């Protein structure tokens, strides 16, 4: 695949090295001559010194033949400009890294549509999502997001205590616009039909709006019992910590942020409605003791310093915090800590570089569809409803979907839902479906 990467910073360099090892044709555009020269020694690809927002640099990089264009600098303005120019210069698919504040404003302004960009993301938000999965769904086996975070995927095990045991899916009366999309039973995986019943011990994959999905997950796991409030302490009010706190505020969590900088602490107090912000130095053991960090269900370190993050987790663990999570900026350190961190109290380590790589690798396939997630029963496919397709202008219930596929999300503009039987699929809608391998071609023939 012909790939152009703008920016060879922390994120861009990591991705360039990773992709060049996978036999892709890589061209990197980097404004800093020294950084560019150093990167050229480490990747099997071209490195061009220049601005990603320069038409000359983009043309020299071969933008007209580019299949995937990634703008990954730390400057949102440069990335938006570069991707918009690349699209006009005939790059097939363009993706921009942005400040999390811009991504939060997508509800107010369609940046993608305005700049002609296929996808935008922030590494801070991706990392916060990874961290939040452990907290929001501690009993879930897997948690992922699709449709720009509007729809969530969870894998849960059905408890013997659940009232769903023995019920067919059609009789389950699950929360509106949620779906059971796959079942694993006795080592076998399948995409269920409405007539299939759930059994104790089943591992099921469910989709839906995060708030509604939580009710279904709790019902399957605990029989619908009352949820316990999670006590979460976040070390550092960085963009990572702020994004995490925002995500947790809408869930059953009591959140506190420890932030050393008084100005930042004051700013966070104004931005967060249900989070307590404490202005103190979280690297000092006495301060952690004073704030009763040992009572926390989760202690999460999100500062810019890997050393401070690991050490504060060790201190929190010694004080009695039940679970510790940490952000680690160096991907190799994150892997090492994730592998052996439990021995010294760290449940998991999240790397922004790896979170970004996982987000972008789904674009490295066919232009007709993207595989968002591969699972035992099949794969979650993202594709667009073509104008002349069989599905276009029809209600979901009017389409003869093959057995082995389940629609799990429909995105139109900025809005995403789990589609119901009476929802009409329009040309240009982005849809997501759980599809068994044997029916992938049949599914695509309906929507492409």
Secondary structure in CASP SS format (residue, H / E / C, confidence):
PFRMAT SS
TARGET T0000
AUTHOR 0000-0000-0000
METHOD secondary structure of the structure
MODEL  1
X C 1.00
X E 1.00
X E 1.00
X E 1.00
X E 1.00
X E 1.00
X C 1.00
X C 1.00
X C 1.00
X H 1.00
X H 1.00
X H 1.00
X H 1.00
X H 1.00
X H 1.00
X H 1.00
X H 1.00
X H 1.00
X H 1.00
X H 1.00
X C 1.00
X C 1.00
X C 1.00
X C 1.00
X E 1.00
X E 1.00
X E 1.00
X E 1.00
X E 1.00
X E 1.00
X C 1.00
X C 1.00
X H 1.00
X H 1.00
X H 1.00
X H 1.00
X H 1.00
X H 1.00
X H 1.00
X H 1.00
X C 1.00
X C 1.00
X C 1.00
X C 1.00
X C 1.00
X E 1.00
X E 1.00
X E 1.00
X E 1.00
X C 1.00
X C 1.00
X C 1.00
X C 1.00
X C 1.00
X H 1.00
X H 1.00
X H 1.00
X H 1.00
X H 1.00
X H 1.00
X C 1.00
X C 1.00
X H 1.00
X H 1.00
X H 1.00
X C 1.00
X C 1.00
X E 1.00
X E 1.00
X E 1.00
X E 1.00
X C 1.00
X C 1.00
X C 1.00
X C 1.00
X H 1.00
X H 1.00
X H 1.00
X H 1.00
X H 1.00
X H 1.00
X H 1.00
X H 1.00
X H 1.00
X H 1.00
X H 1.00
X H 1.00
X H 1.00
X C 1.00
X C 1.00
X C 1.00
X C 1.00
X C 1.00
X E 1.00
X E 1.00
X E 1.00
X E 1.00
X C 1.00
X C 1.00
X H 1.00
X H 1.00
X H 1.00
X H 1.00
X H 1.00
X H 1.00
X H 1.00
X H 1.00
X C 1.00
X C 1.00
X C 1.00
X H 1.00
X H 1.00
X H 1.00
X H 1.00
X H 1.00
X C 1.00
X C 1.00
X C 1.00
X E 1.00
X E 1.00
X E 1.00
X C 1.00
X H 1.00
X H 1.00
X H 1.00
X H 1.00
X H 1.00
X H 1.00
X H 1.00
X H 1.00
X H 1.00
X H 1.00
X H 1.00
X H 1.00
X H 1.00
X H 1.00
X C 1.00
X C 1.00
X C 1.00
X C 1.00
X C 1.00
X E 1.00
X E 1.00
X E 1.00
X E 1.00
X E 1.00
X H 1.00
X H 1.00
X H 1.00
X C 1.00
X E 1.00
X E 1.00
X E 1.00
X E 1.00
X E 1.00
X E 1.00
X E 1.00
X C 1.00
X C 1.00
X C 1.00
X C 1.00
X C 1.00
X C 1.00
X C 1.00
X C 1.00
X C 1.00
X C 1.00
X E 1.00
X H 1.00
X H 1.00
X H 1.00
X C 1.00
X C 1.00
X C 1.00
X C 1.00
X C 1.00
X C 1.00
X E 1.00
X E 1.00
X E 1.00
X E 1.00
X E 1.00
X E 1.00
X E 1.00
X E 1.00
X C 1.00
X C 1.00
X E 1.00
X E 1.00
X E 1.00
X C 1.00
X C 1.00
X C 1.00
X C 1.00
X C 1.00
X C 1.00
X E 1.00
X C 1.00
X C 1.00
X C 1.00
X C 1.00
X C 1.00
X E 1.00
X E 1.00
X E 1.00
X E 1.00
X E 1.00
X E 1.00
X C 1.00
X H 1.00
X H 1.00
X H 1.00
X H 1.00
X H 1.00
X H 1.00
X H 1.00
X H 1.00
X H 1.00
X H 1.00
X H 1.00
X H 1.00
X H 1.00
X C 1.00
X C 1.00
X C 1.00
X C 1.00
X C 1.00
X C 1.00
X C 1.00
X E 1.00
X E 1.00
X E 1.00
X E 1.00
X E 1.00
X E 1.00
X C 1.00
X C 1.00
X C 1.00
X H 1.00
X H 1.00
X H 1.00
X H 1.00
X H 1.00
X H 1.00
X H 1.00
X H 1.00
X H 1.00
X H 1.00
X H 1.00
X C 1.00
X C 1.00
X C 1.00
X E 1.00
X E 1.00
X E 1.00
X E 1.00
X E 1.00
X E 1.00
X E 1.00
X C 1.00
X C 1.00
X H 1.00
X H 1.00
X H 1.00
X H 1.00
X H 1.00
X H 1.00
X H 1.00
X H 1.00
X H 1.00
X H 1.00
X C 1.00
X C 1.00
X C 1.00
X E 1.00
X E 1.00
X E 1.00
X E 1.00
X E 1.00
X C 1.00
X C 1.00
X C 1.00
X C 1.00
X C 1.00
X H 1.00
X H 1.00
X H 1.00
X H 1.00
X H 1.00
X H 1.00
X C 1.00
X C 1.00
X H 1.00
X H 1.00
X H 1.00
X C 1.00
X C 1.00
X E 1.00
X E 1.00
X E 1.00
X E 1.00
X C 1.00
X C 1.00
X C 1.00
X C 1.00
X H 1.00
X H 1.00
X H 1.00
X H 1.00
X H 1.00
X H 1.00
X H 1.00
X H 1.00
X H 1.00
X H 1.00
X H 1.00
X H 1.00
X H 1.00
X H 1.00
X C 1.00
X C 1.00
X C 1.00
X E 1.00
X E 1.00
X E 1.00
X E 1.00
X E 1.00
X C 1.00
X C 1.00
X C 1.00
X H 1.00
X H 1.00
X H 1.00
X H 1.00
X H 1.00
X H 1.00
X H 1.00
X H 1.00
X H 1.00
X H 1.00
X H 1.00
X H 1.00
X H 1.00
X H 1.00
X C 1.00
X E 1.00
X E 1.00
X E 1.00
X E 1.00
X E 1.00
X C 1.00
X H 1.00
X H 1.00
X H 1.00
X H 1.00
X H 1.00
X H 1.00
X H 1.00
X H 1.00
X H 1.00
X H 1.00
X C 1.00
X C 1.00
X C 1.00
X C 1.00
X C 1.00
X C 1.00
X C 1.00
X E 1.00
X E 1.00
X E 1.00
X E 1.00
X E 1.00
X E 1.00
X E 1.00
X C 1.00
X C 1.00
X E 1.00
X E 1.00
X E 1.00
X E 1.00
X E 1.00
X E 1.00
X E 1.00
X C 1.00
X C 1.00
X C 1.00
X C 1.00
X C 1.00
X C 1.00
X C 1.00
X C 1.00
X C 1.00
X E 1.00
X E 1.00
X H 1.00
X H 1.00
X H 1.00
X C 1.00
X C 1.00
X C 1.00
X C 1.00
X C 1.00
X C 1.00
X E 1.00
X E 1.00
X E 1.00
X E 1.00
X E 1.00
X E 1.00
X E 1.00
X E 1.00
X C 1.00
X C 1.00
X E 1.00
X E 1.00
X E 1.00
X C 1.00
X C 1.00
X C 1.00
X C 1.00
X C 1.00
X C 1.00
X E 1.00
X E 1.00
X C 1.00
X C 1.00
X C 1.00
X C 1.00
X E 1.00
X E 1.00
X E 1.00
X E 1.00
X E 1.00
X E 1.00
X C 1.00
X H 1.00
X H 1.00
X H 1.00
X H 1.00
X H 1.00
X H 1.00
X H 1.00
X H 1.00
X H 1.00
X H 1.00
X H 1.00
X C 1.00
END
